[in-house]
């Protein structure tokens, strides 16, 4: 079982990036999955998550309206499209899934104990 995150990089403020998280060894469509981030000197925070049941999604207030989470079940991959990036979005981004949950309906999902984490991908927003 593995999650492989990719797509990070250096982008100017106002720019866009798309992160990918490819799952192997299990079917992503069965479980809720989310993105977290951790900036230097700060605690890890939940960014966005996606339910496997009804397609519902959740976004932290700090990214709402700018980030979009989506799934491609054929590719067993989840994406995080990040637009209008700000310097405060700079962080290492991680995807993670909890095999005991299918629904993600609020911030409390991020407090659950995740079963699998992808290796982080660095996002740097700077001019």
Backbone bond lengths (Angstrom), bond angles and torsions (degrees), N, CA, C in turn:
res aa  C-N    CA-C-N  psi(-1)  N-CA   C-N-CA  omega(-1)  CA-C   N-CA-C  phi
1 X - - - 1.459 - - 1.524 109.03 -
2 X 1.309 115.95 130.93 1.460 119.10 -176.19 1.523 110.43 -153.96
3 X 1.338 114.79 144.96 1.452 122.10 169.28 1.514 107.04 -118.84
4 X 1.314 116.14 130.32 1.460 120.84 -177.64 1.526 108.47 -120.88
5 X 1.328 115.89 108.91 1.467 120.92 179.41 1.514 110.20 -93.39
6 X 1.328 115.28 143.98 1.458 120.56 179.19 1.524 109.27 -155.36
7 X 1.333 115.31 173.01 1.450 120.41 174.26 1.516 116.19 105.86
8 X 1.311 116.84 -3.48 1.452 119.41 179.10 1.518 111.58 -70.77
9 X 1.320 115.40 172.62 1.448 119.84 179.36 1.510 111.87 167.01
10 X 1.313 115.41 -168.68 1.463 122.90 178.91 1.524 108.48 -101.52
11 X 1.316 116.31 128.67 1.460 121.04 -178.58 1.524 108.64 -141.40
12 X 1.302 115.99 149.79 1.464 120.36 178.47 1.530 110.35 -78.39
13 X 1.312 117.16 155.40 1.476 119.59 175.52 1.529 110.69 -54.58
14 X 1.324 114.40 136.83 1.457 120.31 -176.35 1.507 114.02 91.05
15 X 1.310 116.77 -9.78 1.455 121.15 -178.67 1.518 113.09 -82.72
16 X 1.324 114.95 -175.08 1.463 121.74 -176.45 1.518 111.18 -132.58
17 X 1.306 114.79 152.95 1.454 123.12 171.87 1.523 107.60 -144.84
18 X 1.331 115.72 153.59 1.465 120.50 172.45 1.518 108.72 -123.44
19 X 1.309 115.16 118.10 1.459 121.14 175.88 1.519 109.37 -89.95
20 X 1.323 115.71 146.17 1.459 122.23 176.48 1.516 109.18 -122.43
21 X 1.304 114.93 148.28 1.460 121.37 175.60 1.521 106.94 -136.59
22 X 1.327 116.06 104.29 1.458 121.54 -177.75 1.518 109.84 -94.61
23 X 1.314 115.54 129.80 1.459 121.50 -179.98 1.518 110.01 -99.80
24 X 1.319 115.80 142.42 1.459 121.05 174.27 1.519 108.77 -138.21
25 X 1.316 115.56 147.68 1.456 119.98 179.26 1.508 114.61 87.95
26 X 1.320 117.53 -5.02 1.460 121.56 175.71 1.519 108.28 -158.11
27 X 1.326 114.73 165.04 1.458 120.03 -178.80 1.521 109.37 -95.22
28 X 1.306 115.06 112.46 1.459 121.17 -174.97 1.527 112.06 -60.49
29 X 1.315 116.28 -30.70 1.459 121.69 -175.33 1.528 112.53 -62.27
30 X 1.320 118.26 -16.36 1.461 120.99 -176.72 1.529 112.88 -84.67
31 X 1.327 117.44 -12.90 1.459 120.03 -168.64 1.523 112.87 -132.75
32 X 1.319 114.06 154.76 1.464 119.46 169.22 1.524 108.55 -70.91
33 X 1.313 115.54 148.29 1.467 120.36 179.44 1.518 108.26 -144.18
34 X 1.310 115.15 150.05 1.456 118.38 -177.32 1.510 113.42 -144.89
35 X 1.323 113.61 170.13 1.458 122.19 175.60 1.520 108.79 -115.30
36 X 1.310 115.13 136.86 1.454 124.08 174.76 1.527 107.55 -120.29
37 X 1.324 115.52 165.25 1.456 119.44 172.16 1.513 109.49 -146.67
38 X 1.331 114.18 154.75 1.464 119.84 177.08 1.512 108.85 -140.41
39 X 1.302 114.83 118.69 1.465 121.65 177.08 1.532 109.04 -91.53
40 X 1.319 117.46 156.27 1.471 120.36 -179.78 1.521 111.56 -55.71
41 X 1.313 116.16 129.13 1.453 120.82 177.63 1.505 115.38 77.23
42 X 1.330 116.74 4.55 1.465 120.20 -178.81 1.520 110.85 -120.94
43 X 1.315 115.64 160.32 1.443 120.30 176.82 1.526 110.00 -74.74
44 X 1.323 113.83 155.39 1.465 118.86 176.08 1.520 109.22 -66.62
45 X 1.319 116.97 141.00 1.450 120.91 179.28 1.524 110.45 -131.17
46 X 1.309 115.05 149.39 1.453 120.69 175.21 1.507 110.26 -78.09
47 X 1.314 116.88 137.48 1.455 122.18 -176.74 1.523 111.16 -107.30
48 X 1.332 115.89 -52.54 1.455 120.37 -176.94 1.510 109.12 -159.88
49 X 1.340 115.87 152.44 1.459 119.56 176.08 1.519 109.80 -145.91
50 X 1.324 114.27 161.09 1.462 121.75 -174.74 1.519 109.70 -133.77
51 X 1.317 115.77 132.22 1.462 120.58 177.39 1.519 110.31 -83.20
52 X 1.334 115.61 151.83 1.459 120.11 176.18 1.532 111.41 -92.52
53 X 1.309 116.74 -14.82 1.461 121.03 -172.74 1.511 113.46 -83.10
54 X 1.322 116.36 -58.62 1.457 120.48 -172.64 1.522 113.09 -120.72
55 X 1.323 116.90 8.97 1.456 119.75 178.66 1.509 115.15 77.44
56 X 1.316 117.04 7.00 1.462 118.63 -179.19 1.520 110.67 -69.44
57 X 1.311 114.70 152.56 1.450 121.73 -179.16 1.521 109.65 -133.19
58 X 1.314 114.87 161.28 1.460 120.91 178.19 1.525 108.07 -137.78
59 X 1.320 115.21 143.48 1.461 120.78 178.53 1.521 109.76 -132.41
60 X 1.326 115.01 140.42 1.453 119.43 171.31 1.528 108.67 -64.94
61 X 1.301 116.93 149.67 1.461 120.90 -178.63 1.524 112.23 -56.51
62 X 1.317 116.57 -33.05 1.456 121.47 -176.26 1.525 113.34 -67.28
63 X 1.333 117.44 -18.48 1.471 120.51 -177.11 1.528 112.69 -121.18
64 X 1.322 116.68 -5.45 1.458 120.14 -176.59 1.514 110.75 -59.14
65 X 1.327 115.55 132.43 1.460 120.85 -179.29 1.512 113.87 89.26
66 X 1.326 116.56 -12.99 1.478 120.69 -179.94 1.519 112.64 -114.87
67 X 1.326 117.47 -33.18 1.463 122.62 -178.25 1.522 109.95 -106.88
68 X 1.328 115.51 148.23 1.462 121.10 176.65 1.517 109.20 -136.55
69 X 1.327 115.99 126.44 1.458 121.09 176.12 1.527 108.21 -98.37
70 X 1.326 115.44 141.64 1.462 119.61 179.51 1.518 109.80 -150.99
71 X 1.325 114.89 162.39 1.465 120.40 179.64 1.518 109.85 -123.13
72 X 1.338 115.55 148.12 1.454 122.73 167.80 1.516 105.07 -123.28
73 X 1.317 115.88 97.20 1.463 119.37 -174.82 1.515 112.16 -66.43
74 X 1.317 117.52 -30.79 1.465 120.10 178.33 1.527 110.95 -63.54
75 X 1.329 115.52 -32.07 1.466 119.78 179.83 1.525 111.90 -98.64
76 X 1.343 115.92 -0.90 1.467 120.41 -179.12 1.528 110.94 54.18
77 X 1.299 114.50 44.41 1.462 121.46 -172.41 1.526 110.44 -135.27
78 X 1.320 115.41 143.81 1.467 121.13 173.01 1.524 107.47 -117.00
79 X 1.316 115.25 146.33 1.457 121.15 -176.79 1.527 110.71 -121.42
80 X 1.322 115.22 156.36 1.454 121.23 170.39 1.525 106.66 -130.50
81 X 1.317 115.75 104.30 1.456 120.98 176.22 1.519 108.11 -84.70
82 X 1.317 116.23 122.59 1.461 121.60 -175.87 1.522 108.96 -117.48
83 X 1.301 116.36 114.99 1.464 122.33 179.38 1.522 110.24 -114.72
84 X 1.316 115.41 165.14 1.473 121.53 178.29 1.522 111.01 48.84
85 X 1.294 115.51 48.32 1.468 120.18 -174.81 1.522 111.29 -65.43
86 X 1.323 114.32 145.94 1.453 122.49 -179.19 1.523 109.64 -120.76
87 X 1.306 118.26 156.92 1.469 119.34 177.15 1.521 113.05 -55.05
88 X 1.319 117.05 -32.36 1.472 119.80 179.98 1.524 113.18 -72.69
89 X 1.335 117.74 -5.50 1.460 121.02 173.35 1.532 111.47 -83.21
90 X 1.313 117.40 -6.90 1.457 121.68 179.36 1.517 110.08 -61.17
91 X 1.321 115.57 124.49 1.470 121.16 -176.63 1.524 108.81 -178.41
92 X 1.311 114.82 170.40 1.464 120.62 166.86 1.523 106.53 -90.35
93 X 1.311 116.47 127.63 1.454 122.54 -177.55 1.525 109.70 -103.92
94 X 1.337 114.94 135.63 1.453 122.62 -179.08 1.521 109.85 -125.92
95 X 1.335 116.66 143.89 1.457 119.59 167.73 1.524 107.92 -104.47
96 X 1.299 115.09 151.79 1.455 120.20 -178.09 1.515 109.87 -154.85
97 X 1.341 115.13 152.58 1.449 119.62 179.24 1.524 110.26 -135.99
98 X 1.320 113.82 151.47 1.456 121.89 179.13 1.521 107.10 -117.15
99 X 1.324 117.07 114.79 1.459 121.13 -177.37 1.528 113.15 -70.93
100 X 1.322 117.17 -4.96 1.460 120.14 -179.81 1.517 112.23 -103.41
101 X 1.295 117.59 7.33 1.456 119.42 -179.94 1.514 110.96 -138.06
102 X 1.319 114.43 145.17 1.452 120.62 175.11 1.527 111.72 -115.12
103 X 1.312 115.21 -22.04 1.450 118.86 -177.03 1.515 112.29 -110.94
104 X 1.305 115.40 140.24 1.456 122.66 174.74 1.514 107.15 -127.42
105 X 1.332 116.74 108.88 1.461 119.15 -171.55 1.531 113.18 -124.15
106 X 1.329 114.79 4.52 1.458 117.48 -180.00 1.501 111.65 -178.62
107 X 1.316 115.56 179.72 1.456 120.85 -174.57 1.520 113.69 -63.51
108 X 1.314 117.43 -21.82 1.469 119.22 -177.29 1.517 111.99 -66.74
109 X 1.343 116.98 -20.01 1.471 119.01 177.73 1.531 110.25 -59.86
110 X 1.327 116.14 -34.39 1.459 119.51 -177.02 1.535 112.47 -70.01
111 X 1.324 117.45 -15.31 1.466 121.19 177.94 1.519 112.13 -83.75
112 X 1.334 117.51 -9.56 1.448 120.49 -179.91 1.528 110.19 -69.43
113 X 1.297 115.28 158.83 1.460 119.81 177.10 1.525 107.40 -82.56
114 X 1.318 116.42 115.39 1.449 121.57 -178.52 1.528 109.45 -76.64
115 X 1.329 114.56 144.66 1.461 118.86 178.73 1.519 112.59 -85.34
116 X 1.306 116.31 -35.16 1.459 119.31 -178.44 1.522 109.96 -140.82
117 X 1.327 112.48 140.96 1.466 121.46 178.59 1.519 109.36 -122.72
118 X 1.326 115.49 141.64 1.447 119.04 169.83 1.523 109.42 -85.32
119 X 1.301 116.13 158.60 1.451 119.59 172.91 1.521 108.14 -67.79
120 X 1.280 116.50 144.46 1.454 120.40 -174.72 1.511 113.80 -69.39
121 X 1.326 115.18 157.40 1.450 121.72 173.33 1.528 107.52 -126.41
122 X 1.331 115.92 130.71 1.461 120.97 -173.25 1.528 110.92 -81.05
123 X 1.306 114.77 130.38 1.465 121.88 172.86 1.526 107.37 -117.27
124 X 1.319 116.29 122.69 1.459 121.52 178.57 1.524 108.72 -123.10
125 X 1.324 115.50 123.06 1.463 121.12 179.46 1.521 107.13 -112.10
126 X 1.319 115.59 109.60 1.455 120.20 -175.04 1.518 110.19 -157.53
127 X 1.320 115.19 147.84 1.456 119.63 175.45 1.526 110.61 -94.19
